[in-house]
């Protein structure tokens, strides 16, 4: 229960934090700073656990690709939206990413959506609109 309330409290401040940060820097600068901090923290954790060589030997190309795509493909668009829209509108759009992934899985992964899936997704998007 404590972790759930903590997550809600932290996520409820995201729009404000992004708007404040974006008033001081561009979306690209914010992505660079966030990526640098996470790279340093994760690197320190891997080194502290003594798993640096293991991390470098196994799956580093996949991790590097995923680590690049997440900030570039997702956060650049997200921070651009927060930079241009009121915070509450950008946050509502941000919460629709799971729906977008379900719909993008059709052309990218060849997944099939049922009529119920499509109807539910459209109703959910209509609620945000």
C-alpha positions as CSV (number, residue, x, y, z in Angstrom):
1,X,0.0,0.0,0.0
2,X,2.8,2.4,0.9
3,X,4.6,1.8,-2.4
4,X,1.4,2.3,-4.3
5,X,0.7,5.6,-2.7
6,X,4.3,6.7,-3.2
7,X,4.1,5.9,-6.9
8,X,0.9,7.9,-7.2
9,X,2.4,10.8,-5.3
10,X,5.5,10.8,-7.5
11,X,3.6,10.4,-10.8
12,X,1.2,13.1,-9.9
13,X,4.1,15.6,-9.9
14,X,5.6,14.6,-13.2
15,X,3.8,17.2,-15.3
16,X,4.9,20.0,-13.0
17,X,8.5,18.7,-12.8
18,X,8.7,18.5,-16.6
19,X,7.2,22.0,-17.1
20,X,9.6,23.5,-14.5
21,X,12.6,21.8,-16.1
22,X,11.6,22.7,-19.6
23,X,11.3,26.4,-18.6
24,X,15.1,26.2,-18.0
25,X,16.3,24.0,-20.8
26,X,15.3,22.6,-24.2
27,X,13.8,19.1,-24.5
28,X,17.1,17.9,-26.0
29,X,19.1,19.2,-23.1
30,X,16.7,17.6,-20.6
31,X,17.1,14.2,-22.4
32,X,20.9,14.6,-22.4
33,X,20.9,15.4,-18.6
34,X,18.5,12.6,-17.7
35,X,20.4,10.1,-19.9
36,X,23.7,11.1,-18.3
37,X,22.4,10.8,-14.8
38,X,20.9,7.4,-15.4
39,X,24.0,6.2,-17.2
40,X,26.2,7.2,-14.2
41,X,23.9,5.7,-11.6
42,X,23.4,2.4,-13.5
43,X,27.2,2.3,-14.2
44,X,28.0,2.8,-10.5
45,X,25.5,0.1,-9.5
46,X,26.9,-2.4,-12.0
47,X,30.5,-1.6,-10.8
48,X,29.4,-1.9,-7.1
49,X,27.9,-5.3,-7.8
50,X,31.1,-6.4,-9.5
51,X,29.2,-7.2,-12.7
52,X,30.9,-4.8,-15.1
53,X,32.7,-7.4,-17.2
54,X,29.5,-9.5,-17.3
55,X,27.5,-6.5,-18.5
56,X,30.1,-5.7,-21.2
57,X,30.2,-9.3,-22.4
58,X,26.5,-10.1,-22.7
59,X,23.9,-8.1,-24.4
60,X,25.6,-4.7,-24.5
61,X,24.6,-4.0,-28.1
62,X,20.9,-4.7,-27.4
63,X,21.1,-2.6,-24.2
64,X,22.8,0.2,-26.1
65,X,20.2,0.2,-28.9
66,X,17.3,0.1,-26.4
67,X,18.9,2.8,-24.3
68,X,19.3,5.0,-27.4
69,X,15.8,4.4,-28.7
70,X,14.0,5.1,-25.5
71,X,15.3,8.6,-25.0
72,X,15.3,9.5,-28.7
73,X,12.0,7.9,-29.8
74,X,9.9,8.4,-26.7
75,X,11.2,11.2,-24.5
76,X,12.0,13.6,-27.3
77,X,8.4,13.4,-28.4
78,X,7.2,13.5,-24.8
79,X,9.3,16.5,-23.7
80,X,8.4,18.3,-26.9
81,X,4.7,17.8,-26.0
82,X,5.3,19.1,-22.5
83,X,7.2,22.0,-24.0
84,X,4.3,23.0,-26.3
85,X,1.1,21.9,-24.4
86,X,-0.3,22.7,-20.9
87,X,1.0,20.2,-18.5
88,X,-2.4,18.5,-17.8
89,X,-2.9,17.9,-21.5
90,X,0.6,16.5,-22.1
91,X,0.2,14.2,-19.0
92,X,-3.1,12.8,-20.3
93,X,-1.5,12.1,-23.7
94,X,1.5,10.5,-21.9
95,X,-0.9,8.0,-20.2
96,X,-2.0,6.8,-23.6
97,X,1.4,5.2,-24.5
98,X,0.1,1.7,-23.6
99,X,-2.7,2.1,-26.1
100,X,-0.3,3.3,-28.7
101,X,2.0,0.3,-28.2
102,X,-0.9,-2.1,-28.6
103,X,-1.9,-0.4,-31.9
104,X,1.7,-0.2,-33.1
105,X,2.2,-3.9,-32.4
106,X,-0.1,-4.7,-35.3
107,X,2.1,-3.3,-38.1
108,X,5.5,-3.7,-36.3
109,X,5.1,-7.1,-34.7
110,X,2.3,-8.6,-36.8
111,X,-0.1,-8.9,-33.8
112,X,-3.8,-9.2,-34.3
113,X,-6.3,-7.1,-32.4
114,X,-9.9,-8.2,-31.9
115,X,-12.8,-6.0,-32.5
116,X,-13.2,-5.7,-28.8
117,X,-9.5,-4.5,-28.5
118,X,-10.1,-1.9,-31.1
119,X,-13.4,-0.7,-29.6
120,X,-11.8,-0.5,-26.1
121,X,-8.8,1.4,-27.4
122,X,-11.0,3.9,-29.3
123,X,-13.2,4.4,-26.2
124,X,-10.1,5.0,-24.1
125,X,-8.7,7.5,-26.6
126,X,-12.1,9.2,-26.7
127,X,-11.9,9.6,-23.0
128,X,-8.6,11.4,-23.2
129,X,-9.8,13.6,-26.1
